[in-house]
Amino acid sequence: MATPARALLTPAQATAEALGGAKLLGRIVRTGDDLTALIRQGLPAASVRGLAGRLALDHRAAAQAFGIAPRTFSRRLSSRSRLTPAESDRAARLARVFTIAVATIGDEAKAVTWLRSENRALRGARPLDQLDTDPGAIGVEDVLGRIAYGGYS
């Protein structure tokens, strides 16, 4: 997210880029409606592989983060199938928060470290572990907003 061109992306475009972009997703995402349609269709399983790598997640941790049983995750990746809409929603949520963290912190490696570290503002929980639910993601986004504006975090 360090390049100026990426700073001009909409949240939907940034999320799509974190999921592999048009090449992996099979279409260009310009709006939230485009992303919503893609999530409802089911993301290609391969789209989460790159995000897992950027988040420094091994196979088991990636499967857990995306809410998929490890064997099912392996099968989906090897068969080039699609995630379910619920799994796709969770993957998009992870990608969205990841892009917000990178934009806020300004460095991808530091953002990943922040996402994987216990956080006092989240009562000692790791931000990454809060992303399994929408209220958890909102809490993480709130902390990132406080960091961006110099508040308690």
VMD Tcl script that builds the backbone (N, CA, C; Angstrom):
set m [mol new atoms 459]
animate dup $m
set s [atomselect $m all]
$s set {name element resname resid chain x y z} {
  {N N MET 1 A 0.810 -1.201 0.000}
  {CA C MET 1 A 0.000 0.000 0.000}
  {C C MET 1 A 0.853 1.266 0.000}
  {N N ALA 2 A 2.124 1.141 -0.180}
  {CA C ALA 2 A 3.014 2.283 -0.069}
  {C C ALA 2 A 3.024 3.156 -1.317}
  {N N THR 3 A 2.588 2.637 -2.459}
  {CA C THR 3 A 2.651 3.432 -3.668}
  {C C THR 3 A 1.512 4.431 -3.713}
  {N N PRO 4 A 1.764 5.614 -4.269}
  {CA C PRO 4 A 0.714 6.638 -4.334}
  {C C PRO 4 A -0.522 6.171 -5.081}
  {N N ALA 5 A -0.363 5.374 -6.130}
  {CA C ALA 5 A -1.523 4.913 -6.890}
  {C C ALA 5 A -2.452 4.081 -6.026}
  {N N ARG 6 A -1.901 3.289 -5.136}
  {CA C ARG 6 A -2.740 2.471 -4.262}
  {C C ARG 6 A -3.498 3.319 -3.249}
  {N N ALA 7 A -2.960 4.448 -2.887}
  {CA C ALA 7 A -3.630 5.323 -1.931}
  {C C ALA 7 A -4.940 5.854 -2.514}
  {N N LEU 8 A -5.072 5.826 -3.841}
  {CA C LEU 8 A -6.262 6.351 -4.495}
  {C C LEU 8 A -7.351 5.304 -4.685}
  {N N LEU 9 A -7.109 4.082 -4.258}
  {CA C LEU 9 A -8.091 3.026 -4.408}
  {C C LEU 9 A -9.256 3.216 -3.442}
  {N N THR 10 A -10.443 2.829 -3.888}
  {CA C THR 10 A -11.588 2.809 -2.989}
  {C C THR 10 A -11.399 1.637 -2.028}
  {N N PRO 11 A -12.132 1.607 -0.906}
  {CA C PRO 11 A -12.018 0.451 -0.005}
  {C C PRO 11 A -12.306 -0.875 -0.707}
  {N N ALA 12 A -13.289 -0.905 -1.589}
  {CA C ALA 12 A -13.608 -2.142 -2.320}
  {C C ALA 12 A -12.454 -2.541 -3.231}
  {N N GLN 13 A -11.854 -1.580 -3.914}
  {CA C GLN 13 A -10.726 -1.876 -4.794}
  {C C GLN 13 A -9.523 -2.365 -3.992}
  {N N ALA 14 A -9.251 -1.729 -2.862}
  {CA C ALA 14 A -8.124 -2.142 -2.018}
  {C C ALA 14 A -8.336 -3.554 -1.489}
  {N N THR 15 A -9.563 -3.868 -1.090}
  {CA C THR 15 A -9.882 -5.213 -0.610}
  {C C THR 15 A -9.672 -6.222 -1.720}
  {N N ALA 16 A -10.152 -5.911 -2.919}
  {CA C ALA 16 A -9.994 -6.809 -4.065}
  {C C ALA 16 A -8.512 -7.011 -4.395}
  {N N GLU 17 A -7.725 -5.965 -4.322}
  {CA C GLU 17 A -6.289 -6.092 -4.586}
  {C C GLU 17 A -5.628 -7.005 -3.557}
  {N N ALA 18 A -6.020 -6.895 -2.293}
  {CA C ALA 18 A -5.456 -7.758 -1.245}
  {C C ALA 18 A -5.836 -9.217 -1.472}
  {N N LEU 19 A -6.917 -9.444 -2.192}
  {CA C LEU 19 A -7.377 -10.805 -2.498}
  {C C LEU 19 A -6.839 -11.306 -3.839}
  {N N GLY 20 A -5.897 -10.588 -4.405}
  {CA C GLY 20 A -5.260 -11.046 -5.634}
  {C C GLY 20 A -5.588 -10.252 -6.876}
  {N N GLY 21 A -6.489 -9.299 -6.771}
  {CA C GLY 21 A -6.813 -8.456 -7.911}
  {C C GLY 21 A -7.633 -9.164 -8.977}
  {N N ALA 22 A -7.824 -8.459 -10.063}
  {CA C ALA 22 A -8.682 -8.936 -11.146}
  {C C ALA 22 A -8.208 -10.268 -11.725}
  {N N LYS 23 A -6.906 -10.476 -11.773}
  {CA C LYS 23 A -6.380 -11.719 -12.358}
  {C C LYS 23 A -6.879 -12.946 -11.595}
  {N N LEU 24 A -6.800 -12.911 -10.256}
  {CA C LEU 24 A -7.258 -14.051 -9.459}
  {C C LEU 24 A -8.772 -14.063 -9.279}
  {N N LEU 25 A -9.360 -12.887 -9.136}
  {CA C LEU 25 A -10.798 -12.814 -8.870}
  {C C LEU 25 A -11.641 -13.027 -10.123}
  {N N GLY 26 A -11.038 -12.849 -11.286}
  {CA C GLY 26 A -11.764 -13.071 -12.532}
  {C C GLY 26 A -12.589 -11.889 -12.994}
  {N N ARG 27 A -12.479 -10.787 -12.296}
  {CA C ARG 27 A -13.188 -9.570 -12.720}
  {C C ARG 27 A -12.591 -8.360 -12.012}
  {N N ILE 28 A -12.824 -7.206 -12.574}
  {CA C ILE 28 A -12.371 -5.957 -11.973}
  {C C ILE 28 A -13.407 -5.521 -10.949}
  {N N VAL 29 A -12.935 -5.145 -9.773}
  {CA C VAL 29 A -13.815 -4.648 -8.713}
  {C C VAL 29 A -13.598 -3.144 -8.600}
  {N N ARG 30 A -14.657 -2.390 -8.862}
  {CA C ARG 30 A -14.564 -0.931 -8.770}
  {C C ARG 30 A -15.380 -0.380 -7.604}
  {N N THR 31 A -16.467 -1.068 -7.276}
  {CA C THR 31 A -17.388 -0.552 -6.264}
  {C C THR 31 A -17.685 -1.612 -5.210}
  {N N GLY 32 A -18.300 -1.175 -4.150}
  {CA C GLY 32 A -18.753 -2.108 -3.129}
  {C C GLY 32 A -19.756 -3.102 -3.677}
  {N N ASP 33 A -20.588 -2.678 -4.617}
  {CA C ASP 33 A -21.558 -3.589 -5.237}
  {C C ASP 33 A -20.858 -4.691 -6.025}
  {N N ASP 34 A -19.758 -4.339 -6.703}
  {CA C ASP 34 A -18.977 -5.348 -7.427}
  {C C ASP 34 A -18.420 -6.380 -6.457}
  {N N LEU 35 A -17.889 -5.896 -5.339}
  {CA C LEU 35 A -17.309 -6.796 -4.342}
  {C C LEU 35 A -18.397 -7.667 -3.707}
  {N N THR 36 A -19.539 -7.077 -3.422}
  {CA C THR 36 A -20.659 -7.823 -2.848}
  {C C THR 36 A -21.084 -8.960 -3.776}
  {N N ALA 37 A -21.199 -8.672 -5.051}
  {CA C ALA 37 A -21.595 -9.703 -6.019}
  {C C ALA 37 A -20.566 -10.833 -6.060}
  {N N LEU 38 A -19.303 -10.470 -6.003}
  {CA C LEU 38 A -18.237 -11.473 -6.027}
  {C C LEU 38 A -18.274 -12.344 -4.774}
  {N N ILE 39 A -18.515 -11.733 -3.628}
  {CA C ILE 39 A -18.608 -12.483 -2.366}
  {C C ILE 39 A -19.803 -13.433 -2.414}
  {N N ARG 40 A -20.929 -12.966 -2.910}
  {CA C ARG 40 A -22.121 -13.818 -2.996}
  {C C ARG 40 A -21.924 -14.982 -3.959}
  {N N GLN 41 A -21.137 -14.763 -4.995}
  {CA C GLN 41 A -20.820 -15.823 -5.952}
  {C C GLN 41 A -19.834 -16.814 -5.332}
  {N N GLY 42 A -19.001 -16.339 -4.436}
  {CA C GLY 42 A -17.957 -17.152 -3.822}
  {C C GLY 42 A -16.617 -16.811 -4.432}
  {N N LEU 43 A -15.678 -16.398 -3.594}
  {CA C LEU 43 A -14.344 -16.067 -4.085}
  {C C LEU 43 A -13.624 -17.325 -4.551}
  {N N PRO 44 A -12.774 -17.196 -5.568}
  {CA C PRO 44 A -11.930 -18.339 -5.915}
  {C C PRO 44 A -11.053 -18.688 -4.713}
  {N N ALA 45 A -10.929 -19.965 -4.402}
  {CA C ALA 45 A -10.142 -20.366 -3.232}
  {C C ALA 45 A -8.708 -19.845 -3.315}
  {N N ALA 46 A -8.159 -19.767 -4.511}
  {CA C ALA 46 A -6.780 -19.296 -4.677}
  {C C ALA 46 A -6.607 -17.845 -4.240}
  {N N SER 47 A -7.686 -17.083 -4.198}
  {CA C SER 47 A -7.567 -15.667 -3.839}
  {C C SER 47 A -7.119 -15.467 -2.400}
  {N N VAL 48 A -7.350 -16.453 -1.544}
  {CA C VAL 48 A -6.958 -16.285 -0.145}
  {C C VAL 48 A -5.529 -16.749 0.124}
  {N N ARG 49 A -4.945 -17.481 -0.804}
  {CA C ARG 49 A -3.581 -17.972 -0.622}
  {C C ARG 49 A -2.588 -16.809 -0.478}
  {N N GLY 50 A -2.681 -15.828 -1.365}
  {CA C GLY 50 A -1.774 -14.688 -1.307}
  {C C GLY 50 A -1.975 -13.855 -0.054}
  {N N LEU 51 A -3.231 -13.665 0.333}
  {CA C LEU 51 A -3.515 -12.908 1.552}
  {C C LEU 51 A -2.952 -13.633 2.769}
  {N N ALA 52 A -3.105 -14.946 2.804}
  {CA C ALA 52 A -2.555 -15.727 3.920}
  {C C ALA 52 A -1.036 -15.556 3.986}
  {N N GLY 53 A -0.401 -15.565 2.835}
  {CA C GLY 53 A 1.048 -15.365 2.792}
  {C C GLY 53 A 1.447 -13.987 3.284}
  {N N ARG 54 A 0.708 -12.978 2.882}
  {CA C ARG 54 A 1.014 -11.611 3.318}
  {C C ARG 54 A 0.797 -11.450 4.821}
  {N N LEU 55 A -0.131 -12.231 5.377}
  {CA C LEU 55 A -0.386 -12.185 6.816}
  {C C LEU 55 A 0.518 -13.149 7.600}
  {N N ALA 56 A 1.431 -13.812 6.910}
  {CA C ALA 56 A 2.375 -14.758 7.517}
  {C C ALA 56 A 1.647 -15.878 8.257}
  {N N LEU 57 A 0.593 -16.402 7.626}
  {CA C LEU 57 A -0.181 -17.492 8.220}
  {C C LEU 57 A 0.203 -18.801 7.557}
  {N N ASP 58 A 0.506 -19.811 8.357}
  {CA C ASP 58 A 0.738 -21.133 7.791}
  {C C ASP 58 A -0.621 -21.712 7.382}
  {N N HIS 59 A -0.598 -22.897 6.793}
  {CA C HIS 59 A -1.824 -23.477 6.241}
  {C C HIS 59 A -2.932 -23.610 7.291}
  {N N ARG 60 A -2.592 -24.137 8.456}
  {CA C ARG 60 A -3.588 -24.354 9.512}
  {C C ARG 60 A -4.140 -23.020 10.021}
  {N N ALA 61 A -3.263 -22.055 10.253}
  {CA C ALA 61 A -3.698 -20.740 10.740}
  {C C ALA 61 A -4.537 -20.022 9.691}
  {N N ALA 62 A -4.172 -20.190 8.418}
  {CA C ALA 62 A -4.952 -19.568 7.346}
  {C C ALA 62 A -6.351 -20.166 7.293}
  {N N ALA 63 A -6.431 -21.479 7.364}
  {CA C ALA 63 A -7.735 -22.140 7.341}
  {C C ALA 63 A -8.600 -21.635 8.494}
  {N N GLN 64 A -8.006 -21.531 9.673}
  {CA C GLN 64 A -8.748 -21.036 10.838}
  {C C GLN 64 A -9.185 -19.592 10.628}
  {N N ALA 65 A -8.292 -18.760 10.118}
  {CA C ALA 65 A -8.618 -17.345 9.902}
  {C C ALA 65 A -9.765 -17.175 8.910}
  {N N PHE 66 A -9.827 -18.058 7.907}
  {CA C PHE 66 A -10.881 -17.971 6.907}
  {C C PHE 66 A -12.107 -18.796 7.273}
  {N N GLY 67 A -12.068 -19.446 8.437}
  {CA C GLY 67 A -13.218 -20.208 8.914}
  {C C GLY 67 A -13.488 -21.475 8.139}
  {N N ILE 68 A -12.413 -22.133 7.712}
  {CA C ILE 68 A -12.528 -23.336 6.902}
  {C C ILE 68 A -11.723 -24.443 7.583}
  {N N ALA 69 A -12.260 -25.647 7.612}
  {CA C ALA 69 A -11.500 -26.782 8.146}
  {C C ALA 69 A -10.237 -26.959 7.298}
  {N N PRO 70 A -9.095 -27.263 7.925}
  {CA C PRO 70 A -7.836 -27.371 7.171}
  {C C PRO 70 A -7.895 -28.329 5.972}
  {N N ARG 71 A -8.523 -29.484 6.131}
  {CA C ARG 71 A -8.603 -30.433 5.003}
  {C C ARG 71 A -9.495 -29.888 3.890}
  {N N THR 72 A -10.579 -29.233 4.271}
  {CA C THR 72 A -11.459 -28.624 3.270}
  {C C THR 72 A -10.721 -27.513 2.539}
  {N N PHE 73 A -9.951 -26.727 3.285}
  {CA C PHE 73 A -9.159 -25.648 2.698}
  {C C PHE 73 A -8.177 -26.223 1.678}
  {N N SER 74 A -7.474 -27.293 2.029}
  {CA C SER 74 A -6.525 -27.946 1.110}
  {C C SER 74 A -7.238 -28.430 -0.144}
  {N N ARG 75 A -8.383 -29.062 0.047}
  {CA C ARG 75 A -9.145 -29.587 -1.080}
  {C C ARG 75 A -9.606 -28.459 -2.003}
  {N N ARG 76 A -10.076 -27.383 -1.425}
  {CA C ARG 76 A -10.541 -26.257 -2.243}
  {C C ARG 76 A -9.391 -25.648 -3.043}
  {N N LEU 77 A -8.239 -25.518 -2.405}
  {CA C LEU 77 A -7.085 -24.947 -3.103}
  {C C LEU 77 A -6.618 -25.861 -4.234}
  {N N SER 78 A -6.580 -27.155 -3.975}
  {CA C SER 78 A -6.076 -28.083 -4.999}
  {C C SER 78 A -7.061 -28.272 -6.145}
  {N N SER 79 A -8.346 -28.142 -5.879}
  {CA C SER 79 A -9.344 -28.342 -6.935}
  {C C SER 79 A -9.748 -27.040 -7.618}
  {N N ARG 80 A -9.147 -25.950 -7.187}
  {CA C ARG 80 A -9.453 -24.623 -7.757}
  {C C ARG 80 A -10.933 -24.290 -7.679}
  {N N SER 81 A -11.546 -24.634 -6.564}
  {CA C SER 81 A -12.971 -24.365 -6.395}
  {C C SER 81 A -13.177 -22.988 -5.759}
  {N N ARG 82 A -14.418 -22.698 -5.447}
  {CA C ARG 82 A -14.768 -21.415 -4.843}
  {C C ARG 82 A -15.089 -21.608 -3.368}
  {N N LEU 83 A -14.891 -20.526 -2.617}
  {CA C LEU 83 A -15.302 -20.509 -1.220}
  {C C LEU 83 A -16.814 -20.318 -1.182}
  {N N THR 84 A -17.425 -20.672 -0.060}
  {CA C THR 84 A -18.844 -20.390 0.113}
  {C C THR 84 A -19.011 -18.883 0.311}
  {N N PRO 85 A -20.211 -18.365 0.149}
  {CA C PRO 85 A -20.410 -16.937 0.416}
  {C C PRO 85 A -19.996 -16.540 1.843}
  {N N ALA 86 A -20.277 -17.380 2.838}
  {CA C ALA 86 A -19.887 -17.047 4.218}
  {C C ALA 86 A -18.363 -17.010 4.367}
  {N N GLU 87 A -17.676 -17.971 3.773}
  {CA C GLU 87 A -16.213 -17.979 3.828}
  {C C GLU 87 A -15.642 -16.802 3.053}
  {N N SER 88 A -16.264 -16.483 1.927}
  {CA C SER 88 A -15.832 -15.347 1.116}
  {C C SER 88 A -15.999 -14.044 1.877}
  {N N ASP 89 A -17.097 -13.918 2.607}
  {CA C ASP 89 A -17.342 -12.722 3.409}
  {C C ASP 89 A -16.252 -12.566 4.469}
  {N N ARG 90 A -15.912 -13.655 5.105}
  {CA C ARG 90 A -14.868 -13.615 6.131}
  {C C ARG 90 A -13.514 -13.264 5.524}
  {N N ALA 91 A -13.205 -13.827 4.355}
  {CA C ALA 91 A -11.947 -13.515 3.676}
  {C C ALA 91 A -11.900 -12.042 3.278}
  {N N ALA 92 A -13.007 -11.524 2.767}
  {CA C ALA 92 A -13.053 -10.112 2.384}
  {C C ALA 92 A -12.909 -9.208 3.608}
  {N N ARG 93 A -13.495 -9.606 4.728}
  {CA C ARG 93 A -13.359 -8.843 5.970}
  {C C ARG 93 A -11.893 -8.786 6.396}
  {N N LEU 94 A -11.219 -9.925 6.329}
  {CA C LEU 94 A -9.796 -9.990 6.672}
  {C C LEU 94 A -8.990 -9.092 5.742}
  {N N ALA 95 A -9.276 -9.168 4.455}
  {CA C ALA 95 A -8.559 -8.352 3.478}
  {C C ALA 95 A -8.808 -6.862 3.721}
  {N N ARG 96 A -10.057 -6.507 4.020}
  {CA C ARG 96 A -10.395 -5.097 4.269}
  {C C ARG 96 A -9.633 -4.564 5.470}
  {N N VAL 97 A -9.649 -5.293 6.575}
  {CA C VAL 97 A -8.963 -4.830 7.779}
  {C C VAL 97 A -7.452 -4.803 7.554}
  {N N PHE 98 A -6.936 -5.776 6.822}
  {CA C PHE 98 A -5.509 -5.781 6.489}
  {C C PHE 98 A -5.137 -4.510 5.735}
  {N N THR 99 A -5.933 -4.132 4.731}
  {CA C THR 99 A -5.612 -2.927 3.951}
  {C C THR 99 A -5.716 -1.668 4.804}
  {N N ILE 100 A -6.670 -1.639 5.718}
  {CA C ILE 100 A -6.798 -0.487 6.621}
  {C C ILE 100 A -5.581 -0.416 7.536}
  {N N ALA 101 A -5.143 -1.567 8.055}
  {CA C ALA 101 A -3.973 -1.596 8.938}
  {C C ALA 101 A -2.726 -1.122 8.208}
  {N N VAL 102 A -2.544 -1.581 6.981}
  {CA C VAL 102 A -1.371 -1.161 6.209}
  {C C VAL 102 A -1.422 0.339 5.943}
  {N N ALA 103 A -2.582 0.844 5.561}
  {CA C ALA 103 A -2.713 2.281 5.291}
  {C C ALA 103 A -2.491 3.108 6.552}
  {N N THR 104 A -2.972 2.615 7.684}
  {CA C THR 104 A -2.848 3.350 8.942}
  {C C THR 104 A -1.426 3.324 9.473}
  {N N ILE 105 A -0.815 2.148 9.465}
  {CA C ILE 105 A 0.508 1.985 10.046}
  {C C ILE 105 A 1.594 2.399 9.057}
  {N N GLY 106 A 1.301 2.262 7.771}
  {CA C GLY 106 A 2.220 2.758 6.760}
  {C C GLY 106 A 3.259 1.765 6.276}
  {N N ASP 107 A 3.247 0.565 6.802}
  {CA C ASP 107 A 4.234 -0.441 6.420}
  {C C ASP 107 A 3.579 -1.809 6.556}
  {N N GLU 108 A 3.642 -2.611 5.501}
  {CA C GLU 108 A 2.948 -3.899 5.524}
  {C C GLU 108 A 3.475 -4.825 6.617}
  {N N ALA 109 A 4.792 -4.920 6.759}
  {CA C ALA 109 A 5.362 -5.819 7.778}
  {C C ALA 109 A 4.956 -5.390 9.185}
  {N N LYS 110 A 4.966 -4.092 9.439}
  {CA C LYS 110 A 4.567 -3.591 10.759}
  {C C LYS 110 A 3.072 -3.790 10.988}
  {N N ALA 111 A 2.282 -3.655 9.936}
  {CA C ALA 111 A 0.839 -3.875 10.058}
  {C C ALA 111 A 0.553 -5.335 10.397}
  {N N VAL 112 A 1.273 -6.250 9.762}
  {CA C VAL 112 A 1.091 -7.675 10.047}
  {C C VAL 112 A 1.491 -7.968 11.487}
  {N N THR 113 A 2.608 -7.398 11.923}
  {CA C THR 113 A 3.030 -7.582 13.318}
  {C C THR 113 A 1.962 -7.060 14.261}
  {N N TRP 114 A 1.395 -5.905 13.964}
  {CA C TRP 114 A 0.342 -5.319 14.809}
  {C C TRP 114 A -0.879 -6.239 14.842}
  {N N LEU 115 A -1.294 -6.748 13.690}
  {CA C LEU 115 A -2.467 -7.629 13.622}
  {C C LEU 115 A -2.259 -8.922 14.400}
  {N N ARG 116 A -1.012 -9.382 14.503}
  {CA C ARG 116 A -0.718 -10.658 15.148}
  {C C ARG 116 A -0.298 -10.516 16.614}
  {N N SER 117 A -0.249 -9.294 17.121}
  {CA C SER 117 A 0.199 -9.058 18.499}
  {C C SER 117 A -0.966 -8.740 19.427}
  {N N GLU 118 A -0.817 -9.129 20.672}
  {CA C GLU 118 A -1.842 -8.793 21.666}
  {C C GLU 118 A -1.964 -7.279 21.757}
  {N N ASN 119 A -3.201 -6.815 21.963}
  {CA C ASN 119 A -3.462 -5.378 21.965}
  {C C ASN 119 A -4.244 -5.000 23.213}
  {N N ARG 120 A -3.705 -4.071 23.956}
  {CA C ARG 120 A -4.320 -3.630 25.199}
  {C C ARG 120 A -5.719 -3.042 24.973}
  {N N ALA 121 A -5.896 -2.332 23.857}
  {CA C ALA 121 A -7.195 -1.724 23.562}
  {C C ALA 121 A -8.256 -2.771 23.243}
  {N N LEU 122 A -7.825 -3.980 22.930}
  {CA C LEU 122 A -8.748 -5.086 22.656}
  {C C LEU 122 A -8.751 -6.077 23.811}
  {N N ARG 123 A -8.466 -5.579 24.998}
  {CA C ARG 123 A -8.433 -6.378 26.223}
  {C C ARG 123 A -7.469 -7.561 26.119}
  {N N GLY 124 A -6.323 -7.313 25.480}
  {CA C GLY 124 A -5.279 -8.320 25.372}
  {C C GLY 124 A -5.427 -9.283 24.210}
  {N N ALA 125 A -6.494 -9.160 23.441}
  {CA C ALA 125 A -6.702 -10.049 22.292}
  {C C ALA 125 A -5.859 -9.589 21.102}
  {N N ARG 126 A -5.555 -10.523 20.223}
  {CA C ARG 126 A -4.867 -10.180 18.982}
  {C C ARG 126 A -5.907 -9.678 17.977}
  {N N PRO 127 A -5.637 -8.569 17.286}
  {CA C PRO 127 A -6.602 -8.080 16.287}
  {C C PRO 127 A -7.005 -9.155 15.279}
  {N N LEU 128 A -6.066 -9.942 14.810}
  {CA C LEU 128 A -6.362 -10.982 13.828}
  {C C LEU 128 A -7.415 -11.961 14.341}
  {N N ASP 129 A -7.398 -12.251 15.633}
  {CA C ASP 129 A -8.355 -13.189 16.205}
  {C C ASP 129 A -9.754 -12.595 16.360}
  {N N GLN 130 A -9.877 -11.294 16.224}
  {CA C GLN 130 A -11.172 -10.634 16.365}
  {C C GLN 130 A -11.939 -10.553 15.048}
  {N N LEU 131 A -11.290 -10.924 13.955}
  {CA C LEU 131 A -11.875 -10.719 12.637}
  {C C LEU 131 A -12.825 -11.818 12.192}
  {N N ASP 132 A -13.123 -12.760 13.086}
  {CA C ASP 132 A -14.054 -13.826 12.732}
  {C C ASP 132 A -15.509 -13.370 12.782}
  {N N THR 133 A -15.752 -12.216 13.390}
  {CA C THR 133 A -17.112 -11.660 13.422}
  {C C THR 133 A -17.068 -10.202 12.982}
  {N N ASP 134 A -18.208 -9.725 12.496}
  {CA C ASP 134 A -18.272 -8.324 12.080}
  {C C ASP 134 A -18.089 -7.377 13.271}
  {N N PRO 135 A -18.729 -7.627 14.439}
  {CA C PRO 135 A -18.478 -6.729 15.576}
  {C C PRO 135 A -16.998 -6.721 15.995}
  {N N GLY 136 A -16.338 -7.866 15.902}
  {CA C GLY 136 A -14.912 -7.910 16.219}
  {C C GLY 136 A -14.106 -7.065 15.248}
  {N N ALA 137 A -14.434 -7.161 13.966}
  {CA C ALA 137 A -13.740 -6.365 12.952}
  {C C ALA 137 A -13.980 -4.877 13.169}
  {N N ILE 138 A -15.197 -4.514 13.541}
  {CA C ILE 138 A -15.503 -3.109 13.818}
  {C C ILE 138 A -14.646 -2.612 14.982}
  {N N GLY 139 A -14.471 -3.449 16.003}
  {CA C GLY 139 A -13.620 -3.079 17.126}
  {C C GLY 139 A -12.183 -2.849 16.703}
  {N N VAL 140 A -11.666 -3.718 15.839}
  {CA C VAL 140 A -10.292 -3.562 15.341}
  {C C VAL 140 A -10.189 -2.296 14.494}
  {N N GLU 141 A -11.171 -2.061 13.639}
  {CA C GLU 141 A -11.169 -0.849 12.821}
  {C C GLU 141 A -11.237 0.402 13.693}
  {N N ASP 142 A -11.968 0.332 14.801}
  {CA C ASP 142 A -12.042 1.447 15.736}
  {C C ASP 142 A -10.665 1.746 16.336}
  {N N VAL 143 A -9.951 0.702 16.727}
  {CA C VAL 143 A -8.601 0.893 17.274}
  {C C VAL 143 A -7.687 1.494 16.206}
  {N N LEU 144 A -7.783 1.001 14.975}
  {CA C LEU 144 A -6.974 1.569 13.902}
  {C C LEU 144 A -7.315 3.038 13.654}
  {N N GLY 145 A -8.592 3.373 13.773}
  {CA C GLY 145 A -8.996 4.775 13.648}
  {C C GLY 145 A -8.398 5.639 14.740}
  {N N ARG 146 A -8.334 5.089 15.960}
  {CA C ARG 146 A -7.710 5.825 17.057}
  {C C ARG 146 A -6.215 5.999 16.825}
  {N N ILE 147 A -5.586 4.989 16.257}
  {CA C ILE 147 A -4.159 5.117 15.926}
  {C C ILE 147 A -3.978 6.202 14.881}
  {N N ALA 148 A -4.823 6.197 13.855}
  {CA C ALA 148 A -4.704 7.180 12.779}
  {C C ALA 148 A -4.856 8.605 13.287}
  {N N TYR 149 A -5.689 8.799 14.298}
  {CA C TYR 149 A -5.942 10.146 14.790}
  {C C TYR 149 A -5.262 10.431 16.118}
  {N N GLY 150 A -4.330 9.568 16.497}
  {CA C GLY 150 A -3.515 9.836 17.681}
  {C C GLY 150 A -4.176 9.565 19.004}
  {N N GLY 151 A -5.236 8.794 19.018}
  {CA C GLY 151 A -5.919 8.478 20.273}
  {C C GLY 151 A -5.335 7.265 20.957}
  {N N TYR 152 A -5.919 6.856 22.045}
  {CA C TYR 152 A -5.523 5.670 22.799}
  {C C TYR 152 A -5.684 4.436 21.930}
  {N N SER 153 A -4.653 3.620 21.905}
  {CA C SER 153 A -4.747 2.392 21.109}
  {C C SER 153 A -3.944 1.314 21.771}
}
mol reanalyze $m
mol bondsrecalc $m
mol representation Tube
mol addrep $m
